[in-house]
Amino acid sequence: MAVYFAVAGLHRRISKIIERVDVLLPPPSLKILEFFEKELKSFRNFVERLDSKSRERMSASLQGVFDTIKAYVDEDGSVIFGDLNIIVEGEQYEDLSRGIHSLVEQLKKVEKEYYTFQEDDQKEVVSSSRAVYTLYADLKNMFSRGIHSLVDQLKKVEKEYYTLQEDDHKEVVSSLSSSSRVVSKSKMVGLCDQRRRVKDDLILPWQDDIIFYAIFGMAGIGKTTLAREIFEDLDIIEFFECRVWVTAGFEWRPGRERTSEEITEDILAQVDPEAHKMVMGGSEEEKSEGLKESLKGKRYLIVLDHVWNQSVGEYLKSSFPDNQSKSRVVLTSRSKCVGLNYIGMSSIDMRLLDKEESWDLLQEKVFVGVSCPPLLEDAGKMIAEKCDGLPLTIVTIADLLSKVPESIWIDVATKRKHKLFVDAYDQISQVLNPSYEILLDEIKDNFLYMGAFPLKYEIPKSRLINLWIVEEFVEQKSAEKTLENQAGVKLRILAFSNLIMVYQKNIYSFLNSVSPYIKTCGLHSTWWHFCQTKARETNLFHVLDCYNENDIEKAIEGHTRLSIHNNVLLALKHVYNSIEEICASTARSLLCFGPYCQYMVPVCFGLKFLRRLDALNIRFYDFPLEVLELVKLRYLALTCNRNLPSSISNLRKLQYLIVHPHLSIKPCGALFNLPMEIWDMKRLKHLQVTGYDLPNLGETSLQELITLSDVTAGSCTVLNRVPNLTKLGIKIELAPDAAYPLYCFDHISHLTKLESLKCVIVNPEFKLGVVSPVFSFPCFSFSLKKLNLSGMGYPWKEMRNIASLPNLEVLKLRFNAFRGPEWEVEENGFPNLQALLVEDIDLVKLKWAHGSFNCLGILRIKHCYKLEELHLGNLPKIIEVEIVDCSPLTEWYVKNNALEYSYIRYLLVRSSWKL
């Protein structure tokens, strides 16, 4: 429908103008634009809900609306609403105001006409539904009220209308079905924002060439439902001359997936049955050419549902002609891998339902048009929340709830592992299983292992990868790629496949949404249950989370990996003795993942064959000497505020040593030093010892050490003895008489393989207005890719040394890492920098010369309260700019030029002091 496209496009344009230049518009102009935006939004929603009968009866009025706004829309429908790109005042404002009010009045007349039709139709069903008749009478009277109350009343009436429809008896609904009603035929509950976005993405980009669009999401999240809603939308039906729905495969079975040729036949049969008959029995090329010929000259929409195989999409892409007719091809898939080779493909990642949407869906499925009894509402909302926003879980739980007495709802809501949820997860696992089965065998154990962590646990990427490596879930396939790199590839595959949830992304994430730079991740509750069930079947690991005196011996027998989800269990004598006796010869991993225990609980150090011990969540008052008897350990992680003993070198096979302090507390004046014998631990690869110093004694080196984290500045004097470091983290706490705190940087240039450096001064001291360090700026290795500095106090002129680093991709500057009012980047500076973060810096002006920041994609500036001037020009690859809590002048400056930055995909200017 042309009027929908025009109104939707105009609404989007005005919304963007208000968002970007609100501070530039005088109050009258801003007020009229906001008024217009709200009215367009209301009318847009109204038009979208019209059924075919109403559209036909009101075609003349709707065409009249389109004719009125065509001044703002060019011939092919794209919005050219350029008048509002400038500040309007005086006569311009009066003209704009009159024009907008005139258009709004016409919109109101069209809506009034519609409701008049509805009133006439309603006479036929008054005896069946008195409440609905009253509703339409209210709607008719509503238009005599003020414009501001109109908007609020519309929303209120629509909400009331939907409630009435749910409460009506089936016979009333049946009688009303012959009438035109303002009610969506959508069967979806929630996700209205994503439904609108997909629809607009398909019809509002007025480019003639073919667009490929993907809907991605985990199993059961509603991809097919969303695609079907779009496919059957009346505006979509009117826009596309030809629509085709093809299911590429409900299930994935090795060797049984549908072929590209079969899918081509299916499409051709729907587009042109006669052509389909002619090519039956022909070659694959003949069928493909037949499809191209049948689609030629048509504006078509083809939906490929449940796409598993990337090659299917690649083949079909060559079969679709580009008629320059605004045709679209939409695919749904659980895996983003199917869209990796589609250059320019648009996509949407489906989100989970929020609490309110989850409860709405549960109500609808359980009570089927009848309101939830008040006594069940609280328990019902708790049950809906336990479904964690996945529609498949909600629908499955709703089906089971409808078959049990209402008296058990409170138990379902409050018990941690109620049988009803267990039964639901078992059913859901059948839907999830194809996503697991399609994984490469070498990745399956990596995935299942994530179930060893507690439910909803945010797993740091580094911790997960380190455990994968020591558990031997990662094989060295290439001398050119490290185990860490190969483990990272596996993690990204799991993210692409939507098998894991990415909780936090690094600053890289916006540069490539298909390849998220993961910081923390975890499992959805459905996948967590799946992984635990599969792990029990394969004896991959066993989880202890509650005490069962009768079953513990049998449950842990023969297991090599034990994961403790409640660390207090180890304090129970029966549990402790059972583990040490039954698992003495079998246990290889003991993972204490339960909530942090600030009081020490005993750990089973009698498991002599342990290779992996993760007890970070248990506090030790002193270093446990018993651990030194576990000579087969490869991985040791614990929390302790004491020096390590010299006998730590007994653990000669240790590769990962992680020691965290308890709440960063250490005795006054105490110095934590690693023993000299640390240099005898030749297999160490990862050393993370918060607040410790490497000893400057002896001459031996650690050739295999690649990660050194959270050490003090004193450790830097021996960096020449760890030549293969790729990651270094330094945490400096200044002493009162520290004259040269950054001498550590004198030694960093020796690290020719260093890729990541983080240096933080936790208690910097600066003299007001003085920027004159007594030390020279360091020479960083050209291999450096990531640099994170905080509290250094360097003058900006020293930045030229960093700007010349050829491989630097990420730069983070926090808490006066550099000081001074002006940072001017010289020509051709930062040739490969992709992400820049500037936070809590006393910067006033930031400028860069032409040719610098040529690869910069992300710019984030936060809490720079003195910043007054920021030029965003000459950044050819910038896609995200975020300005948070800087000066009002900066906000004004950025928004003043916002219309020139149309190439920026994401521009956020936010101030916490604003309402």
N, C-alpha and C positions, 0 to 999 in steps of 0.2 A: 504494500500500500504506500503510494507516494507520499501521502501526508505524514505517515509514521516516519519515514526516512528523513523527511524535511524537518519535522519537529525534533526528532532524536538528534540529528546532526547539529541543529541550531542550539539545542539544550547543552550538548557536549561542549560546543565552542564557547558559549557564554559562561559555563561553569569553569572552563579553563581560564578565561579572562579574569573572572572574579578571583579565582585562586591565586593567580600570578601577579595581578596588578591592583589588588584591592587598596593598598596603601597610597596609590597614585590618584585614585578617583576622589573627587570631592564628594562629601556626604550625599547630596541629592542624586548624583549619577550612580553612586554605589547602591543607594537605596532602591532606585528604579530597576537596576540590573538584578539585584537580589530578588525583588518582587517578580520580575519577568522570569527568572530562572525557576522559581518555585511553581509559577503557573504553567510553564512549559513542562516541567516534570510531572505535575498533576495530570495535564492533558495527555502527555505521552503514556502514562500508566493507563489512563482511561481508554485510549485508542487501542492499546495492546490487548485489552481485555474484551474488546468487542468481538462477538461471534459473527459468522458469515451473514446471517439474516440481517443483523443490525447494520453491517457494513453496506449491504445492498440497499437497504431502505434509506440510508443516510449518505449515499454516495455523492449527491449534489452538494450537500453541506460540507462534507469532508473535502471535496474538491475546491470548494470556496476558500477553506482555510489554507489549502496549499497555494492557491492563487495569491492570497494575501501575503504570504511569507516568501513568495518566490523572489522577491527583491533581495533576499538574503541567501538565495540558493541559485547556483548557476545551472546551466542547461542539463548537465548530467547528474545534478543532485548534490554536488559537493558544496559545503558551506563556505561562503566567501564573506561572511559577516565582518567586513573590515572596518566599518564605521566605528566600532567600539574599541578599536585598538588605540584610540586617542582619548584624552580627557575631554569630556563634553561639558560645556558650561553655557550660560546665557541662552541665546536663541537656539543653539544646537541642542541644549538640554531640553528646551521646551518642545522642539520638533521630535526628538527621540521619545520623550515622555508621552506626547500625544499619539505617536505611532504605536508605541508598545501598548498603551491603554486601549487603543482601537483594536489591536490584534487580540488582546486578552478578552475584550468584550465579545469578539467573534467566536473565540474558543468557547466562552461560556454559553453563547447562543446554541452552538452545536451540541454541547452537552445537554442543554435544556431540551433541545429537540429530541435527543435520544430518550431522556427520561419521560418526555411526553408520550413517545411511542410505548415506553414500558408501562405507563399508567393505563393506556388503552388496552394493552395485552393483559394487564393484571385483572381487569374486570372479569376475565374468563375463569379465574382461579381464586376469586375472593372467598368462596365458600370453603376452599381447601386450606387457605393460608392467610388468615386475617393479619398476622404479624408482618408478612411481606407487603401487603397492601399499605399498611401504615408506614412502612419503610419508604416506599416510593413517594407517598404523600409528603413525607419529611424532606425527601430529596427535592421535590418540586418547589417547596416553600423556601428551601435553603438559599436559592439564588437571589432572593430579595435582600439578603443580609450583606454585610460588609465583606470586602474581598479577603480580609485577613481571617475572619471567622470561617469563610468559605473553605479555605484549605484545611483548617483543623477539622471542620465538620465533615468534609469528604473522607478524611482518614478514619474518623470515628464511625461514620455510616458504613464504610466498606468493611471495617472490622466487625461491626454488628451484623452486617449482611452475611458474612462468612459464617458467623456463629449460628445465625438463624438457619442457614442451609444445612449445617451439621445436625441441628436439632429437629429439622423437619422430618416427618415420616416419609417412607419410601414412596407412597402414593402421591404425596405432595410434590416431591422432587420430580416424579414422573410427569405430573401435570405441568410443572413449570418448565420441563425440558423442551416443550414446544414453543416457549416464549424466548425472546432475546433477553439475556440477563447479563449484568456486569459481574461476571464471575469467571475466573480462569478455569479452563479445562485441564490445567496442569495437575498431574498426580504427584508432582514433587512436593515435598515439605522442606522448607528451608532452601538455602543456596540460591535465593533469588538474585543476589548480586552476581553470582557466577553465571547464572542463566542469562541475565541481561548482558553481561560482558561478552559471552560467546556469540550471542545474537548480533550485537553491535559490531563485533570484530568481523563477522561474515558479510554484513550488508553495508556498514558505514564507510569502510575504506573504499573509496570509489575508484579503485584502480581496475583497469580493464583486464589485465592479465590474470591467469589462474592463480588462486591462492590455496596452498596446502595448510591445513589447520589440524592440530592434534589436541586431544583431551587425554591427559595423563592422570593416573592415580592408582592407589593400591587396590587390591581386590575388595569388592564390596562397598566401595565408596560412592557409587552411583554414576559411573561414566556412561553406561548405556542409557540409564534413565534420563540423564541430562541431554544426551545426544538425541534421544527420541522426542523429548519435549521441544527441542529446537526444530527437529525434522517436521513435526506436526504443527508448528506455529503458523498461524494464518498469514502473518506478514511474510514468512519464509516461503509459504506455498505460493503466494501471489508474486513474489520476487523471482523465483526460479521456474523456468519453463519445464524443466525435467528434474525429477528427484528420484534417487535410487538408494535403497538401503540393502547392504550386503553384510552378512555375518561371516567374518573370515574364519572363525572357529570358536565354538563354545568352550572346548577343552583342548589342551595341548597334550598330544600323545606322540611319543617318538615314532616318526615314520607315518603318522596318520593325519597330519595337518592338511588343510585344504591347499591345493596347489594354486598357483597364479592363473593357470589355464581355467580351472574350475570357477574361480572368482570372476574371471573375464566373461565366461559364459553366463554366469548369474546376472551380471550387470547388463549384458547385451539382451538377455531375455526380458528384462524389465524396460529397457529403453526402446527396443525395436524387435518384437517377437518374430516378425517375418525375416529380418536379417539373421536372427538367431537360428531359425530353421535352415537357412541357406548355408551357414557355415558349420553346422553340426557335422561332425566327422572330418572336418578339415584340420589343417595344421594349426599350431599355436600362433604362428605369424598371421595366418588368414583370419583367425578370430580376433586378434588384436587390431588388425586393419579394419575389420568389420565394425569393431567398437568405435574406433576413431571416426569412421565415416558416419556412423549413426549419431554421434554426438556433435558432429560438425555443424556449426551455425546455431547451436542451442546454448542457452544459459542454464547450466546444470549444477545440481548439488548431489554429490555422491558421498555417502557415509559408509566407511569401512569399519565395522564394529568388531571388537576383540581381535585386533591385529597382534600376532605373536612374532611373525617372521619378518625381519627387515627386508629380505629379498622380495617379499610379496609387494611391499610398497614401492620398492625400486622398479620392479617390472611394470606395475600398474601405472606408475608415473609416466612412463614412456607411452602408455596406451591412451592417455587423456589428451585430446587436442586443446591447444590454447587458442580459443576463438576470439580472444580480446573481448569477451562478453561478460566479464565479472563472474565466471564460474568458480566453484569452490569444491574442494575435496577434503572431507573431514574424516579423521581416523581416531578411534579410541584404543588405548592400549595401557596395560599395566607397566610396560617398560618404555623408558625414554630412548632406549637403544634403537627402536624402530624408526625414530625420527632424526637420528644423528646426521644422516647424509642429505637431509632436505635443506638446502641452502635457502635461507629466508623464511623457513616455516614458522608460522605463529603457533602458539600453544598456550594452554592453561593447565596449571596443576590444581586439581580439585582439592578443596580443603575439607576437613572434618566438620561435622555439625557442631554448633555451640550448644550450651546447656538448654537454652530456650527451644532451639530447633529440635534437639534430641527429645525433649519432653513432648513437643507437639507431634512428632512422628510416632512416639510410643503410644500416646493417647489415641491417635487416629487408628493405629493398627490393632490396639486392644479393644477399644470400645466401638469402633466402626460407626461414627456419626453420633454417638451418645457421649455426653459429657462425663468426665471422670468423677466418681463420687468423692465428695470433699474429704472423707476419712482416708481415702487412698492416695490423695494428691501428694503429700509429703514423701511417702514411701515410693510412689511412682517417680517423682523427680530424682530421688536418690538412685533408683534403679537405672533410670535413663542416663544419669551422670556416669555410672559405672560402665556403661557401654563405650565410653571414651569417644563419642562422636561418630562412630562408624555405622552408617545406615544398615548394613547387613547384620551387624550385631543387634541393633535395636529391633529390626524386623523379626529376627530369630527369637529374641527374648520375648517380644510381644506375642508371638505365636505360642510359646510355651506358657506364658502367663495366662493367656486366655483359656488354658486347659486345666489350671490348678485353682484351688480355693483362694478367695481373696484374703483369707486369714493368714496366709503364709507370706504375703507381700513384704511385711516388715522384716521377716527373716531373710528374704532374698536381698533386701536393701542393705541390711546391716552385717550379715555374715560374710567373712572374707572370701571363702570358697564355697559358696552355696551350690548344691547339686544342680540347680537349674542353670546356673551360669556354666558349670562344667559341661553339662549336656549341650548347651548352646555352642560352646567353643568346639566341642567334638563335631557338631554338625558343620560349623563354619570351616573347620579344617579341611573338609572335602573340597570347598571352594578355593581355599588358599593353596592346596597341594600342587596344582599345575604350575604356579609361580615358583615353587620350590623345585619341582621336578625338572623344569627347563634350565635350571642353573647347571653350570659345569660341575662335574663331580668334585673337582679340586676346590670349589668354593663352598660347597654344602656344609662342611664341618665348620668353616669360618662363621657362617651364618648361624648355625645351631648353637655355637659356642656363646653367642650373645645372650642366649637364654639363661646362661649361668649367672648373669647379673640380675639383681632384683627388679621387680616390675616397676616401670616408669623411671628407671635409673638413667641419669644422663652420663653416658660413658665418654670420657675424654678420648679423643682420637689417638693420642700418643700412647695412652695406657692400653687401649684395645690392640693396637698394632704390635706393641711390645709383647703382649701376652700371646698373640697369634704366632709370633716368631718363635718364642721359647716353647710353645706347645707344638711346634713343628707343623703348623698349618700353612706355612709358606715355604716353598722350595726355591732354591737358587737356580733359576733357569738361564740366566744370562750374566756374564761377568760385567757387562756394562750397566746393569741395573742392580741396585742394592736390594736386600730383603725388604727394607722399609719402603722403597718405591713400589715393589711388587705387591706388598700388603696394601699400600694406598690404592693401587689399581683395583684390587679386590673390593675394597670398601666402596669405591666409586661405582663399581658394577652393582653392588647391593643397593646403593642410593638410586642409580639409574632405574633399577628394577622395581623401585618403590617397595622394597622389602623392609627397609629401615626408616626410622623417622630422624631427620636431621634437626636437632634442637637449636644449635648455634652454628652459624657460618662465619668464616673469617671475612676480612675486608675484600677478599678476592671474589666472593660469591656472586656479586652483581655482574661481573665481567663475563661470566659464562654460566648461565642458569642450568645448563645441561650437565655441567661438571662442577657441582658445588664444592667449595673448599671447606670441608667439614671441620668443626672444632669439637662439638659433642654430638652424640647420636644415641639412639636406643631403639626399642621395639614397641610397637603398639601392643596392647593387651592381647589381641587375638593372635598375633605372631608370637608373642612371648609364651602363650599356652601351647602353640604349635611346636615351638622349638623345644620346650621342656618335654612334651610328649614324644617327639622324635628322638630326643637325646636318651630318654629312658629305653626306647626300643633298641637303640644302637649301643647302649652303655657308654655314651660319650661323656656324660657327667651325671652326678646325682646332687640334688639340692636338699639341704636340711633347713627348714624354716619353722618347724614347730616340734614339740616333744610328743612322741608316741612311744611309750615304754615297751610295747609289745612288738612293734614293727621295725625298730631302728636297726637291729642286727641284720635282719634279712634285707632291709632296704639298701644298706651300704656295702654289703658283701660283694667283693670282686670289682668294685669301682676304682678306677685310677684317678678320677678327678672328683673332689668334693667341694661343693660351694655352700658356704654357710651364710644364710640370709638373716639369721638372728644370732649375733655373736655371743649373746648371753647363754645360748645352749651349751657352749663349751665349758661354762662354769658348773654345769650339772654333771655330777660324778659319773652317772650311768652313761651319758652321752660321750663324755671324754674317754672313759675306759673302753667303751665299745669301739670307738674310732681307732684308738691306739692298738687294740688287740686284733680286731677283725681286718683292719686296713694296713697293718704294719708292713706287709710285704707287697701290697698292691698299689697303695696311694702314691701318686706322682705329683699331684697338684692339690694344694689346700688354699682355697680362696675365701677369705673372710670378708664378704661383701656386705654384711649387715650394717645397720646404722652405727655411727661412730660411738665407741665406748670410751669415755674419759677415765673410767676406772678399769684397771687391768683385769683381764680374764685370762685363764690359762690357755695356751696354745699347744697343740699336739706335736711337740718337738720330738716325740719318740718314733715318728714315721721316718725311718732312716733312709728310705729311698726317695724322699721328696726331691723334686727338681724345681718346683715352682711354689713359692710361699708368698702370698699377698696378704699382709696383715696391717695395711695402712689404716684401717678403721678401728684398730685396737691400740690403745695407748700403753706404752711400756715406760715405767719409771726409770729403769736402767736398761742398757743394752742387754738383751737376753743371751747369756753365754751359751745356753743350750743349743742355739741355732748353729753354733760353730761345729757341732757334731754332724750336721747335715752336709756332708762333703760333696754330695752330688748336686747341690743347688746350682741352678742356672739363673734363677730370678729370685730376688729378695726385696721386699718392700715392707717397711714398718715405720711406726711413729715413735720417736724417742728424743729426749732432750739431754743426751749424754754423749761423750766422746766414744768413738768406735774403738774397740780393743785392737791391739797389734795382731792378735791371733785371727783377725778377720781374713788374713791372707791364707788361712787354712782352706778357705772356700775357693780353691784354685780354678774351679770350673765356672765360677760365677761370671755372668755376662751383664746382668742388669742389677745395679745396686741403687735403691731409692730409699732415702731416709728423710722423713719430714719431721719438723718440730711440732710439739703440742702447743697450738695457739701462738706460735712464734715467740714463746717465752723462753728466756735463758737467764741463768743467774747473773747478777750484776758483776761486770768485769770479766766474765767468763769468755774464753776463746775456744771455739770448737775447731780442733785440728784433726785432719785425717792422719792415721798412723803412717809412718814411713813405709811400712810393709804394703801399703796400697799399691806401690809401684811393682810389687811382685805378682799382682793379679793380672796377668798378661791377657786374659780373655775378656776383660771388661770392655763392653761396647757402649754402655749407657750408664752414666754416673750422675745422679741427681741428689745432692746432699746440701740441703738448704742451710746456709750460714757457715759452712765449713771451708777450711783452707786446704789446698793441696800442699804437702810438705816440700820445702825446697832443699831436699837432701838427696844425696846419691846422684847417679847419672843415668839410671835406666829409664826407659820410655814405655809408654802404652800405645803401641802401634795400632791396635784395633779399636781404640776409643774414638767414637764419632760424635757422641753427645755429652756435653758437660754443662749442667744446669744449676743455677741458684748458688754458685760458689761466690766467695768474697773476692775483693780485688787482689788479695795476697796470692791467690792461685794463679794469677796471670803471669807471674815471674817465671813460671815453669811451662808456659804454653809451647815452648819449643820442643818439649818432651812428649807432646801429644799432637804430632804433625798432621794427623788425618782427620781432625775435628771438622765436622760439617755444621754443627749447631753449638753455640756457646751462649750461656746466660749468666750475667754477672749482677749481683745485688750488693750495693755498697752502702754501708752505714758509716757516716763520717764521724771521726773522733774530733773533740774540741780543738785539738792542735794540728789537725790535718792540713799540711801546707800544699801537698801535691796529690790530691785524691785520685787523679786520673792517670797516674803513671802506668796503670794496667794497660792502657791503650798502646804503650810503646812496644808491646810484644805481640799485638794482634796481627800485624803485617806479616808475621812469619807463617800464619795459617793460610796457606795457598788454596786449601780446599773448603774454606769456611763459606757457608751459604746463608746462615742465619745468625744474627747477633742481636742480643737484647742486653742493654746495660741500663740499670736503674739506680739512681741515688735516692734512697728513701727519705733522707733528712737534709736536703740541700739548704745552704745558707747563702743569701745574696745581699749585697749592699745596694740600697735603693739608688737607682740611676747610674750605677757603675757596671760597666761591662768590659772588664779587662782581666781575663784569666792569666794566670802566671805560668801556663803550660802551653806547649805547642799542640796543634791539632794533629790527631793520628793519621797515619796512612793506612787505609783499609785495603783489604785484598780485593782484587778485581773480580774474584769469584763470588762476591757477596750478592745475594738476591733479596734478602730481607734485613732491614735495619730498624730497630726499635730503641729510641733513646729517651731518657727522662731525667730531669734535674741537673743537666750538665752546665748550663749557663754559658754556652759558647756564643760569641758574636756571630751575626748572620754572615759576615764576610767569609767565615770559615766553611760555609756551606758549599763553596765552589769545589772543595775536595770530594764531597759526597756526590755533587752533581755530575762529576766526571766518571763515576763508576759505570762501566758499560753494561753490567748485567743486573743492576739493582731494579727490582720490580715493585717492592713494597717499602714505603718509608713511613714510620710512625714517630711523631714528635710530640712528647707530652711534658707538662709541668716545667716550662722554661728550659727545655732541652737546648734551645737557642734563645738569646735575648736581644732586644733592640727594637726600635720602632718600625724599621723597614726591611723587608726581604725582597730583593730584586734578583730574579733568576736570570743569569746571563744567557746569551744566545747559544742554542744547541745543548743546553743543560738537561740532565736527566733523560738520556736518549731512549731508555727502555722502561722507565718508571710507569707502572700501571695503576697504582693506588697510593694516595697520599692522605694521611691523617695528621691534622694539626689541632692540638687540644691543650687548653689552659696555658697559652703563650701570650706574652705582653705585646704582641704584634699590632701595629697600627695600619700599615700598608703592605699589601702583597701584590707584586707585579712580576710578570715574566716576559722576556724578550721573545720575538718571533723565532720559531724553530725549537724552542724548549718544550718539554712535556709533550712530545709528539705522540706518545703512546698512552698518555694518562687517560684512564677510563673512569676512575672514582676519585672524587675530592670531597673530603669531610673536614669541616672546621667547626670545632665545638668549644664553647666557653672562652672565646677570645674576646673579652669584653671591651677592649680598646680598639679593635679592628674597625676602621672607618672606610677603607677603600679596597675593593676587590674586583678585579677585571677577569671575566670568564671567557674573553675572546681568545682566539688563536689556540684553541684546544681541539684538534681535529677528531679525536676519538673519545671525547668525554661523553659519558652516558648517565652518570649519576653525580649530582651535587647535593650536599647536605650541609646546611648552615644552621647550627643550633646554639641558641643563647649567646649570640654575639650582639654588638651594639645595634640600636635602632637605625643608625645611619647605614650600617652594612645591609640590614634588611631592606631598607628603602632603596639602596643602590642596586642590589641584586634584582629586586622586583621591578625597578625602573627599566632595567634592560632585559627583563625576562622574555619579552616577546621576540627578542633577537636570538634567544637560545632555544629555538624550537627543536633543534637536533638533540637536546638533552632529554633522555627518556624519563628521568626521575629527578625532579627539582623540589627539594624540601627546604623551606625557610621557617624555622619554628623558634618561638621564644616562650619560656616557661612563665614569664611575668604577664603574659597576655591571657585574657579570659577565653 
